């Protein structure tokens, strides 16, 4: 039995087209949700928007600190995989659910397929970088979104026969809904999102974000991630943000609403990984509030993304620049999931 293991908002978006493609080939499959993202606006609402069925099982693991969640996920996933007699798992991205699933599957000899393999920020302070390198180390097939990922895996000594440049399943989902995306906000506006621990888990980071928001004298829509909201409340600075007249705070949005506001925005400031790719695909200027990116294909001038380093004025100039032509990233054509499934069917006659 083949099992997709998902747990967070970006996992659902990356997995949905692969699941759909496997269904169209009548491959038997199950979907396990760890429960890492549990609020309806981070989980069920997203599933509806991307037309993905509810997972077959939800472990509901979202209490406790990070270590406790990872421990419980590893144990819960292993029990589930044994119960349904799994022989292959398909894992997406770099989140804690993906990492936990890789340990659980490896422990009981289940084959691991990693979608979005090989991306590297070379910054081991990021939990996602630690997750990625470990997930790749135990995976049997490595599906990559961009050439840099293949280069990284080769540099790390991975066997070339395990790796495939297939494109980006998150962009498959975006292309599928693209025609449904409509303008929701009048006039010129920007969008910002922040949730990285390095930016939001300390008061200085949050204050830097506020100072950037102050520099943008246009409307900014700010859907707040639960982690960020908790930290803003803990440090008692919610009023400082509310006081900024240009900033409109809101809850995390559904996928269609969020992609709609991104598509028609003048620019985006973020620390997300996926949004760097989505803005590049749509030709929307993006400033990433980080020292590095694991997605170098998104960087200007090929992509539309710049990293906010020590010269914020240069970055903001980029943000205020005119929209670019939509870049043409190799294999980001809506067919990555088809390629993945063709390769899986070609390699595993047991599917
Ligand atoms: C996780 C991923 C990150 C990804 C992001 C997308 C890891 C290490 N990080 O970060 O790579 O970009 O998801 O959103 O896996 N919370 C809620 N409701 C929810 C989900 C989370 O209140 O639906 C709370 C949690 O209880 C926790 C905090 O938000 O206190 C952070 O959640 P967590 O899942 O640990 O990490 P993210 O910051 O979402």
Boltz pocket constraint, residues with backbone or C-beta under 6 A from the ligand:
constraints:
  - pocket:
      binder: B
      contacts: [[A, 8], [A, 9], [A, 10], [A, 36], [A, 37], [A, 38], [A, 39], [A, 40], [A, 42], [A, 43], [A, 62], [A, 94], [A, 95], [A, 96], [A, 97], [A, 127], [A, 128], [A, 195], [A, 225], [A, 226], [A, 227], [A, 230], [A, 272], [A, 273]]
      max_distance: 6.0
